[in-house]
């Protein structure tokens, strides 16, 4: 009779590999989704505008408890799975050298993703639970100082890189990004190191230079190296953009005029891949921060709203923009800033479906060409990276905060300036108040306008 109480479809134990797969999908989903309950960075960076419900484009974070959902999903659905995956893989019995190499590679790769997930949290909030996070014996975890967390993540990333053996195997089919290719994960890890190091260039130039120069030779080398999560054409493993824009049968979003006008001004060849034509046969965006008529403007393209539209976690275009910046900062990464900038723009255009000739024509324009485009290098790189990071809105937000370009302006209807951090979740204020109060004081106030330690201007 006791067998009747056992559900054969609910496992009592799970191996480490599928937990790693689940963490990959959950991490990609939360970074990709435009669901306004979880992720509104497409509004914050002014890539998208709203139609019927413009609250989130006016920076109302509390109505849907957006910071709580972002925080919970990354801690609960990404980091907890990664922690458990790492624990289970560590406990596996290995006999042969090949098995040991496979185990070490899987642990290193899982730790790289663990670093990436914590990087998202610390660059969103500032001080966060870290050393006591996800410890069931500590229901009210302390918050660690943001700079300490950030530097600990860099150390963990270096340790993971050092334990990768590119000649060995790893997760194989359980790795939904690179199919277990350790060499590709080595490039991913170094590209993440480049990204994280550049983020501290204004507050710790010497350390940033050292880390960037260590990583630069081993980063993504072409679009073929992009860290791409391939969604499927049928539910449930579909791109959440499709879920929220097509399956939901809602017309809540149009491209923002901020982005569309910028691309129109330079005849950007990516417009046909980013947007549909409007009723007048051109490309137009809704007024950012306002309610807009869905029928009057361009829409997000059929390509982007397809269920199997792939998501990019780290792209070659982003890497090349970072290398262009590294040159401008006097770091020894080879090449000129213009060469890396040109590679970045070309990589973006060709990845989306344009041709090298399209890229050359675009780069030949005086307003785009690195040698003639107006403004300092921060503006040249910042504007083009902002355009390239369409659908990678969290990364666009980090980049904008760091470079301060493009010069985005909050709409007149906004309730706050453009957020430069998320406020802490309401649950933390209610259930972990002492630690919440200490963290708020540590960062300078739990406000969307509080600058994080690396954001100096």
Order of alpha helices (4+ residues) and beta strands (2+ residues): alpha-alpha-beta-alpha-alpha-alpha-alpha-alpha-alpha-beta-beta-alpha-alpha-beta-alpha-alpha-alpha-alpha-alpha-alpha-alpha
